[in-house]
Amino acid sequence: MLRIAWALAKWIWLQLKELPLRAAVALGCSGLGEPPRPDQLLKAYCIVLPVGLLTWWAIPQFTLVMTPSIHAWAVRGDPGPIHKGDLVSFMLTNAVAGPKPVSVTKYVLCMPGERLDMIEKPSVGGHTWDGWYFCDGKLLGVSKPYGRKGQKLDHYQPKGVIIPSGYAYVGSSHPDGFDSRYYGPVAIDQLTRMEKML
């Protein structure tokens, strides 16, 4: 066993030792034992470095949206005050969303000072109840008793409340959206205003 470990370590060391030579060949020489070609290395740097720097800068600039509940494929931060109808992102901690906090993007549908009502109606099957959510009388969405994976969903149950200062109801018109219908209003200071890119 010790002999196998030693042979493996020796092989890894040889591979690592030859790595700079292989990199030099790949970037500056036409083959092993051939004279170096600095012009090839310069051309490679001129292509690889700008692409790498642009990628390094661009990736943090936007967020890919992995849900069909909003009408965007990619969004980016857009600092400023949050208004009704704005796209916002925040970290959601909820057992239905998974064991770790997840970043979600939603629309702000009801703001502080507006009246949030919920009316319970029997579900299509008749064995459970759905919540119908209204902001100042305008329908925001309807909860579902079960998620897409069959898990039971408990809907948020306000009884004609005014949304308190510092909170907002977030969601979308998508019937499968997991939003304030299930976890209630979210603190505005946890929301980041977003702008649609694609």
Residue pairs with C-beta under 8 A, 6 or more apart in sequence:
21 32
24 36
25 31
25 32
27 40
27 41
27 44
28 36
28 37
28 38
28 40
28 41
28 44
29 35
29 36
29 37
29 40
30 37
30 40
61 76
62 74
62 75
62 76
62 197
63 74
63 75
63 76
63 89
63 103
63 105
63 194
64 73
64 74
65 72
65 73
65 74
65 75
65 105
67 104
67 105
67 177
68 174
68 176
69 106
69 172
69 174
69 176
69 177
69 178
69 179
70 87
70 105
70 106
70 107
70 172
70 174
71 196
72 87
72 105
72 196
72 197
72 198
73 197
73 198
74 196
74 197
74 198
75 87
75 89
75 105
75 194
75 195
75 196
75 197
76 194
76 195
76 197
77 89
77 192
77 193
77 194
77 195
78 193
78 194
78 195
79 193
80 193
81 193
82 88
82 108
82 168
82 188
82 191
82 193
83 108
83 111
84 108
84 109
84 110
84 111
85 107
85 108
85 109
86 107
86 108
86 193
86 194
87 105
87 106
87 107
87 193
87 194
87 195
87 196
88 105
88 106
88 107
88 108
88 168
88 170
88 191
88 192
88 193
88 194
89 103
89 104
89 105
89 191
89 192
89 194
90 103
90 104
90 106
90 170
90 186
90 190
90 191
90 192
91 101
91 102
91 103
91 104
91 190
92 101
92 102
92 103
92 104
92 183
93 101
94 178
94 182
94 183
96 147
96 151
96 153
96 178
96 182
97 104
97 178
104 178
105 194
106 170
106 171
106 172
106 177
106 179
106 180
107 170
107 171
107 172
108 168
108 169
108 170
108 191
109 135
109 140
109 141
109 168
109 169
109 170
109 171
109 180
110 116
110 135
110 136
110 140
110 163
110 168
110 169
110 180
110 185
111 163
111 168
111 169
112 163
112 164
112 165
112 166
112 167
112 168
112 188
113 162
113 163
113 165
114 135
114 136
114 162
114 163
115 135
115 136
115 137
115 160
115 161
115 162
115 163
116 133
116 134
116 135
116 158
116 160
116 161
116 162
116 163
116 169
116 185
117 133
117 134
117 137
117 158
117 160
118 131
118 132
118 133
118 134
118 155
118 156
118 157
118 158
118 159
119 131
119 132
119 134
120 129
120 130
120 131
120 132
120 157
121 129
121 130
121 132
122 128
122 129
122 130
123 129
123 130
123 144
123 145
125 145
128 145
129 145
130 142
130 143
130 144
130 145
130 155
131 142
131 143
131 155
131 156
131 157
131 181
132 139
132 142
132 143
133 139
133 140
133 141
133 142
133 143
133 169
133 171
133 180
133 181
134 140
135 169
140 169
140 171
140 181
141 171
141 172
141 173
141 175
141 177
141 179
141 181
142 175
142 181
143 153
143 155
143 156
143 181
143 182
144 153
144 175
144 176
145 152
145 153
146 152
146 153
147 153
147 176
147 178
148 176
153 182
154 182
155 181
155 182
156 180
156 181
156 182
156 183
156 184
158 184
163 169
163 185
164 185
166 187
166 188
166 189
167 185
167 186
167 187
167 188
168 185
168 186
168 188
168 191
169 180
169 184
169 185
169 186
170 179
170 180
170 185
170 186
170 191
171 177
171 179
171 180
171 181
172 179
180 186
